[in-house]
Amino acid sequence: MYVVRNRHVTEKEPTDVTLHQTAAQRPTLVAPATQEAATRGLASGPWWRDAVTYQVYVRSFADGNGDGVGDLQGIRDRLPYLADLGVDAIWLNPWYPSPLADGGYDVSDYRDIDPVFGTLAEADALIAEAHALGIRTIIDVVPNHVSDQHPWFRAALTATPRSDERARFWFRPGRGPGGNEPPNNWVSHFGGPAWSRTVEPDGTPGQWYLHLFAAEQPDLNWEHPAVREEHLDILRFWFDRGADGIRIDSAAILVKDPFLADMDPNAPADAPHPYSDRDGIHEIYREWRAVADSYDEPRALIGEVWLPDPQRFAMYLRPNEIHTAFNFSFLSCPWDSNELRRVIDDTLAAHLPVGAPATWVLSNHDVTRHVSRYGRADTSFDFATRRFDTPLDLELGTRRARAAALLSLSLPGSAYIYQGEELGLWEVEDIPDENKQDQMWSRTNGKDPGRDGCRVPLPWSGKEPPFGFSPEGATAQPWLPEQPEAWSRMTVQAQTGEPGSMLELYREALRVRRAEPGLRSERESLRWLNSDPEVLAFRRGDGFAAVVNFGAEPAPLPAHSAILLSSGPLTEDGLLPADTAVWLRLV
């Protein structure tokens, strides 16, 4: 996770219809596509261009063996639920062996499964069973750093300062008397210095090593050829096992200034950053793309790229680099019609020259759940401004989240659903300090609320915690035992078949999205409809339109022959209420 504050550029003028002012040698372990899979597009074209992907935070999705931790068996048991929901793919957060200093993003072995989650054989079975249901699998790869328990780093600690083992990382002598100061002024994204000092075998202070995140996550040196070859082989390992794509963590920060220059707070905005978005990174992704394209069905590369400049962002999406990247400008944007329209226009404009599809994301495992975010006075998201005890109107946040779901699922390109979004879950903000596990909380001495609140285990059934997260009869508490009692009405069981529930809204939205030609293809461009400034209205294809009212007063709808879906009821005279979205069949 790397964060840069987003900015926006130009806004286009509205066009089109006016609103009515009245109304390797390893085997490939891929299951053959079933008939259901074929109808869902598994055996066809570039699926990633318009796929709806469901993000699975493995520890918190479903516990299959009763130990209180989500695992691969739990995911396999719930695959029919995901197929019924209507998603095209699942993205799994890291499932590798890890000491869990950062929720699994500190990897000690990229070619195995952490025993708490299961086995490599279970991973193979999960991929094959998902394929049989028409669901593709995307796995997380973390190329910027490894765990301090990774064999490479353990070897580096026992090696000499100028050894090849240390050259795979960023070991440097300190500055100042006795080398007691870090090599430069870089700061960790989790708070505190980005350097830690080693202790030599004889007990004396040694070199410092770079970690842009936790001290347990030493950064790799991507100038070293062994680092590049290792990751190419990791890609082949998982692609050969049937993985359909990878999500690239912290994709823009692999390449560092070789001189490790200090961060200059007064540097011009267009000056090269010492470790973010450096030009040499594109050579790496061209190598990765060649591997992905070498398969009979090319694999997909999805990047986590936090950049404020849409043109620089789009460079990662050129035809010989990453296929798609997460749209954090959309996720971070406040609930405001003008701001959202600007973000949508900028996003589509930036992607057009490189021929890449846009992505639309509302929440993920790193950010405050948008049901909570949209219920606050400040509806934007920024890591720097997250605080405790921010007043929340949950009813308002839920209403806006329902409208946002229809907005994001009707835009051109692909969409991501973070687990629990489809249930309308909110951020859990009353976790006792002794139960918090996130580095962002601990390394800021509690100033940052951390990310535990969006990682609380999902509620599946029943009236009391753990709400079916673990098998019936299990005695182990969930690893994060903070499910609110009020989630009894938010379980999958409680919402299934319940008219007006968030779950049924998502199920119907994904059904309509699959059925509507104008929605299913990202090639059907968006055309804005003339509307009130506080209303976003656009058409896709020949006869589909989406309208979202951000204003305080009900808004009229364009002439239409049918209402396909609405995030909430219309007024008695057919107007669209505040914070409500509707999908229409135009006349």
ZAMARGU-4260 file (C-alpha; in steps of 0.2 Angstrom, whole numbers, plus 5000, padded with zeros to 4 digits):
<rodrens>
0) 5000/5000/5000 | 5008/5017/4994 | 4998/5033/4996 | 4999/5049/4986 | 4986/5062/4988
5) 4975/5062/4972 | 4971/5078/4962 | 4960/5080/4947 | 4961/5089/4931 | 4948/5094/4917
10) 4929/5092/4916 | 4920/5089/4900 | 4904/5097/4895 | 4888/5087/4896 | 4881/5080/4880
15) 4867/5070/4873 | 4849/5069/4879 | 4841/5082/4891 | 4832/5076/4906 | 4813/5079/4907
20) 4809/5092/4919 | 4793/5084/4924 | 4793/5066/4928 | 5036/4880/4917 | 5037/4860/4919
25) 5024/4859/4932 | 5007/4853/4926 | 4993/4866/4922 | 4980/4862/4935 | 4965/4871/4927
30) 4948/4862/4927 | 4938/4861/4911 | 4925/4875/4909 | 4907/4868/4913 | 4892/4874/4903
35) 4889/4887/4917 | 4907/4893/4916 | 4905/4895/4897 | 4889/4905/4899 | 4898/4917/4912
40) 4912/4920/4899 | 4926/4909/4907 | 4931/4902/4890 | 4930/4918/4880 | 4940/4934/4876
45) 4949/4946/4888 | 4938/4943/4903 | 4948/4956/4914 | 4941/4971/4903 | 4924/4970/4911
50) 4925/4958/4925 | 4917/4960/4942 | 4930/4954/4955 | 4926/4950/4973 | 4940/4953/4985
55) 4943/4939/4998 | 4953/4944/5013 | 4957/4926/5017 | 4958/4927/5036 | 4941/4935/5038
60) 4930/4927/5024 | 4926/4910/5031 | 4933/4897/5044 | 4932/4880/5037 | 4941/4870/5051
65) 4935/4879/5067 | 4951/4887/5073 | 4945/4905/5071 | 4955/4909/5056 | 4948/4910/5038
70) 4955/4897/5027 | 4955/4889/5010 | 4942/4876/5015 | 4931/4890/5021 | 4932/4899/5004
75) 4929/4882/4994 | 4913/4879/5005 | 4907/4897/5000 | 4911/4896/4981 | 4893/4893/4977
80) 4888/4909/4987 | 4900/4919/4976 | 4894/4910/4960 | 4876/4915/4965 | 4881/4932/4969
85) 4887/4933/4951 | 4905/4938/4952 | 4917/4934/4938 | 4933/4932/4948 | 4940/4932/4966
90) 4955/4941/4971 | 4964/4932/4986 | 4974/4942/4998 | 4991/4934/5002 | 4990/4916/5007
95) 5008/4912/5008 | 5018/4907/5024 | 5020/4923/5034 | 5024/4928/5052 | 5009/4940/5049
100) 5018/4956/5054 | 5008/4965/5041 | 4993/4953/5038 | 5002/4942/5027 | 5010/4955/5016
105) 5027/4950/5024 | 5030/4934/5014 | 5042/4921/5019 | 5039/4908/5005 | 5030/4913/4988
110) 5028/4895/4983 | 5018/4888/4997 | 5002/4891/5007 | 5003/4896/5025 | 4998/4881/5036
115) 4985/4891/5045 | 4976/4893/5028 | 4978/4876/5021 | 4990/4867/5009 | 4996/4869/4991
120) 4984/4855/4986 | 4969/4864/4993 | 4975/4880/4983 | 4975/4869/4967 | 4958/4862/4972
125) 4951/4880/4975 | 4957/4886/4958 | 4949/4871/4949 | 4933/4872/4959 | 4931/4890/4956
130) 4934/4887/4937 | 4921/4874/4937 | 4909/4888/4943 | 4914/4900/4930 | 4925/4910/4943
135) 4943/4915/4939 | 4956/4917/4953 | 4968/4932/4955 | 4982/4930/4968 | 4992/4943/4977
140) 5010/4945/4974 | 5021/4957/4985 | 5036/4962/4975 | 5043/4977/4985 | 5048/4967/5000
145) 5048/4951/5009 | 5047/4945/5027 | 5062/4946/5038 | 5060/4928/5040 | 5062/4925/5021
150) 5078/4914/5018 | 5086/4928/5007 | 5085/4940/5021 | 5091/4928/5035 | 5106/4924/5024
155) 5109/4942/5022 | 5109/4945/5040 | 5123/4933/5043 | 5133/4938/5027 | 5146/4952/5026
160) 5142/4970/5021 | 5148/4969/5003 | 5141/4951/5000 | 5129/4946/4986 | 5116/4941/4999
165) 5115/4959/5005 | 5115/4966/4988 | 5098/4959/4985 | 5092/4971/4998 | 5096/4989/5003
170) 5109/4988/5016 | 5119/5004/5019 | 5131/5011/5033 | 5123/5024/5044 | 5127/5043/5044
175) 5134/5053/5058 | 5146/5048/5072 | 5147/5030/5073 | 5135/5028/5059 | 5121/5030/5072
180) 5109/5039/5060 | 5099/5031/5046 | 5106/5033/5029 | 5093/5045/5023 | 5077/5054/5029
185) 5064/5042/5022 | 5049/5038/5032 | 5040/5022/5033 | 5022/5022/5027 | 5017/5014/5044
190) 5026/5028/5054 | 5044/5031/5060 | 5060/5029/5050 | 5061/5018/5035 | 5077/5011/5041
195) 5082/4998/5055 | 5100/4994/5061 | 5107/4977/5061 | 5117/4969/5075 | 5133/4960/5070
200) 5136/4942/5076 | 5148/4950/5089 | 5135/4961/5096 | 5141/4977/5088 | 5129/4989/5078
205) 5130/4985/5060 | 5123/4991/5044 | 5105/4998/5041 | 5092/4991/5030 | 5078/4999/5021
210) 5059/4995/5024 | 5046/5007/5017 | 5033/4998/5028 | 5036/4988/5044 | 5054/4983/5050
215) 5049/4965/5047 | 5047/4969/5028 | 5064/4973/5021 | 5064/4981/5004 | 5071/4971/4989
220) 5084/4979/4977 | 5076/4977/4960 | 5093/4981/4952 | 5099/4964/4957 | 5096/4951/4943
225) 5092/4938/4955 | 5077/4948/4962 | 5070/4949/4944 | 5073/4931/4940 | 5065/4925/4956
230) 5049/4935/4953 | 5047/4929/4935 | 5048/4911/4941 | 5035/4915/4955 | 5023/4921/4941
235) 5026/4905/4931 | 5024/4894/4947 | 5006/4901/4950 | 5001/4903/4932 | 5006/4885/4929
240) 4995/4880/4943 | 4980/4889/4935 | 4979/4906/4943 | 4971/4918/4930 | 4980/4933/4936
245) 4990/4942/4949 | 4987/4958/4959 | 5003/4968/4961 | 5005/4975/4978 | 5013/4993/4980
250) 5016/4992/4961 | 5024/5009/4959 | 5038/5009/4972 | 5050/4994/4967 | 5063/5005/4959
255) 5073/5017/4971 | 5085/5031/4967 | 5102/5021/4967 | 5110/5035/4978 | 5096/5034/4990
260) 5094/5053/4990 | 5085/5062/5004 | 5067/5066/5002 | 5066/5085/4998 | 5050/5093/5004
265) 5053/5108/4993 | 5056/5098/4977 | 5046/5103/4962 | 5030/5093/4959 | 5037/5086/4943
270) 5054/5081/4950 | 5058/5062/4951 | 5053/5054/4967 | 5067/5045/4976 | 5057/5029/4976
275) 5040/5031/4968 | 5035/5030/4950 | 5053/5030/4944 | 5055/5027/4925 | 5065/5010/4927
280) 5050/5002/4934 | 5042/5000/4917 | 5055/4988/4911 | 5051/4976/4925 | 5032/4976/4920
285) 5037/4973/4902 | 5046/4957/4907 | 5031/4952/4918 | 5019/4955/4903 | 5029/4944/4892
290) 5027/4930/4904 | 5008/4933/4906 | 5006/4933/4887 | 5016/4917/4885 | 5001/4906/4890
295) 4988/4900/4878 | 4976/4910/4888 | 4986/4926/4893 | 4986/4929/4912 | 4981/4946/4919
300) 4991/4958/4928 | 4982/4970/4940 | 4992/4984/4948 | 4990/4993/4965 | 4996/5010/4959
305) 4993/5025/4970 | 4998/5040/4959 | 4991/5058/4958 | 4995/5061/4939 | 4983/5052/4928
310) 4995/5052/4913 | 5009/5044/4924 | 4996/5032/4930 | 4991/5027/4912 | 5009/5023/4908
315) 5008/5007/4918 | 4994/5002/4907 | 5002/5003/4890 | 4999/4987/4879 | 5015/4979/4884
320) 5014/4982/4903 | 5000/4980/4916 | 4983/4976/4910 | 4973/4986/4923 | 4976/4996/4939
325) 4965/5000/4954 | 4956/5017/4952 | 4960/5025/4969 | 4954/5042/4963 | 4937/5035/4963
330) 4938/5026/4979 | 4945/5042/4988 | 4933/5054/4980 | 4919/5062/4991 | 4901/5059/4988
335) 4899/5074/4977 | 4892/5075/4959 | 4905/5087/4952 | 4920/5079/4960 | 4914/5061/4955
340) 4910/5067/4937 | 4928/5075/4936 | 4935/5058/4942 | 4925/5048/4930 | 4930/5059/4915
345) 4948/5060/4920 | 4949/5041/4922 | 4941/5037/4905 | 4952/5050/4897 | 4968/5043/4904
350) 4964/5025/4899 | 4958/5029/4882 | 4975/5032/4874 | 4983/5016/4880 | 4967/5006/4876
355) 4966/4999/4894 | 4949/4997/4904 | 4946/5008/4919 | 4942/5000/4936 | 4930/5006/4949
360) 4933/5002/4967 | 4924/5008/4983 | 4933/4999/4997 | 4946/4987/5001 | 4956/4979/5015
365) 4966/4995/5018 | 4953/5008/5019 | 4938/5013/5029 | 4922/5004/5023 | 4912/5016/5012
370) 4896/5013/5022 | 4905/5022/5036 | 4914/5035/5025 | 4898/5040/5016 | 4889/5043/5033
375) 4901/5057/5038 | 4903/5075/5035 | 4919/5072/5026 | 4915/5058/5013 | 4932/5057/5005
380) 4946/5045/5010 | 4964/5050/5015 | 4975/5040/5026 | 4982/5056/5033 | 4966/5062/5040
385) 4959/5046/5047 | 4954/5048/5066 | 4944/5040/5080 | 4927/5046/5085 | 4921/5054/5069
390) 4903/5056/5070 | 4893/5044/5058 | 4876/5043/5051 | 4874/5025/5047 | 4857/5026/5039
395) 4864/5040/5027 | 4880/5030/5024 | 4870/5015/5019 | 4858/5024/5008 | 4873/5032/4999
400) 4882/5015/4998 | 4867/5007/4989 | 4868/5021/4976 | 4887/5020/4974 | 4885/5002/4971
405) 4874/5005/4956 | 4885/5019/4950 | 4901/5009/4951 | 4893/4994/4942 | 4887/5004/4928
410) 4903/5013/4923 | 4913/5007/4908 | 4927/4994/4913 | 4929/4982/4927 | 4923/4983/4945
415) 4929/4977/4962 | 4918/4972/4977 | 4927/4970/4994 | 4920/4956/5005 | 4906/4962/5015
420) 4901/4977/5004 | 4887/4966/4997 | 4881/4965/5015 | 4882/4983/5019 | 4894/4981/5033
425) 4901/4996/5041 | 4918/4999/5049 | 4920/4992/5066 | 4928/5006/5077 | 4927/5000/5095
430) 4940/4986/5094 | 4949/4986/5111 | 4967/4991/5110 | 4973/4974/5116 | 4964/4965/5101
435) 4971/4977/5088 | 4984/4969/5076 | 4987/4982/5062 | 5005/4990/5061 | 4997/5006/5056
440) 4989/5008/5073 | 5004/5002/5083 | 5018/5011/5073 | 5009/5028/5075 | 5006/5025/5094
445) 4988/5024/5091 | 4986/5040/5081 | 4980/5031/5066 | 4965/5020/5069 | 4973/5006/5058
450) 4964/4994/5046 | 4957/4981/5058 | 4940/4989/5057 | 4937/4984/5039 | 4945/4966/5042
455) 4933/4960/5055 | 4926/4942/5050 | 4911/4941/5039 | 4894/4937/5047 | 4886/4922/5038
460) 4871/4916/5049 | 4864/4915/5066 | 4859/4928/5079 | 4875/4929/5089 | 4894/4931/5085
465) 4903/4923/5077 | 4888/4922/5065 | 4893/4906/5056 | 4910/4912/5052 | 4916/4896/5060
470) 4908/4879/5059 | 4894/4874/5071 | 4902/4868/5087 | 4918/4877/5085 | 4925/4884/5101
475) 4939/4895/5095 | 4936/4913/5095 | 4938/4922/5078 | 4956/4929/5076 | 4948/4947/5077
480) 4933/4944/5089 | 4924/4961/5086 | 4908/4957/5076 | 4895/4969/5082 | 4879/4962/5089
485) 4869/4972/5076 | 4877/4962/5062 | 4864/4949/5066 | 4853/4958/5054 | 4867/4959/5041
490) 4871/4940/5039 | 4870/4932/5022 | 4856/4921/5030 | 4846/4936/5036 | 4847/4945/5019
495) 4845/4931/5007 | 4828/4933/4999 | 4824/4948/5009 | 4817/4962/4997 | 4827/4978/4998
500) 4842/4970/5007 | 4859/4976/5002 | 4863/4958/4997 | 4848/4956/4985 | 4852/4973/4978
505) 4870/4967/4973 | 4863/4951/4966 | 4851/4959/4955 | 4863/4972/4950 | 4876/4959/4944
510) 4862/4950/4935 | 4856/4965/4926 | 4875/4970/4922 | 4877/4952/4914 | 4861/4954/4904
515) 4863/4972/4898 | 4874/4972/4882 | 4878/4991/4886 | 4884/4987/4903 | 4893/4970/4900
520) 4905/4978/4887 | 4917/4992/4893 | 4918/4996/4874 | 4901/5004/4876 | 4907/5021/4880
525) 4898/5033/4893 | 4889/5048/4886 | 4883/5061/4899 | 4865/5066/4899 | 4861/5085/4902
530) 4855/5086/4920 | 4855/5096/4936 | 4872/5100/4943 | 4868/5089/4958 | 4863/5074/4947
535) 4874/5062/4937 | 4866/5055/4922 | 4873/5045/4908 | 4869/5032/4895 | 4878/5016/4890
540) 4874/5007/4873 | 4858/5010/4864 | 4845/5011/4878 | 4853/5010/4895 | 4854/5024/4907
545) 4860/5027/4925 | 4855/5042/4936 | 4861/5046/4953 | 4854/5061/4963 | 4867/5069/4975
550) 4856/5084/4979 | 4844/5087/4994 | 4828/5087/4983 | 4820/5074/4972 | 4825/5075/4954
555) 4816/5071/4938 | 4821/5056/4927 | 4823/5056/4908 | 4810/5048/4898 | 4810/5029/4900
560) 4801/5014/4896 | 4806/5004/4911 | 4815/5004/4928 | 4828/4990/4928 | 4834/4993/4946
565) 4834/5006/4959 | 4844/5008/4975 | 4829/5014/4984 | 4810/5018/4981 | 4805/5033/4970
570) 4794/5046/4977 | 4775/5044/4974 | 4776/5056/4958 | 4791/5046/4951 | 4805/5057/4956
575) 4822/5051/4961 | 4825/5055/4980 | 4841/5061/4987 | 4856/5049/4988 | 4847/5037/4977
580) 4852/5029/4960 | 4842/5021/4946 | 4845/5010/4931 | 4833/5014/4916 | 4828/5007/4899
585) 4827/5023/4889 | 4813/5026/4876
</rodrens>
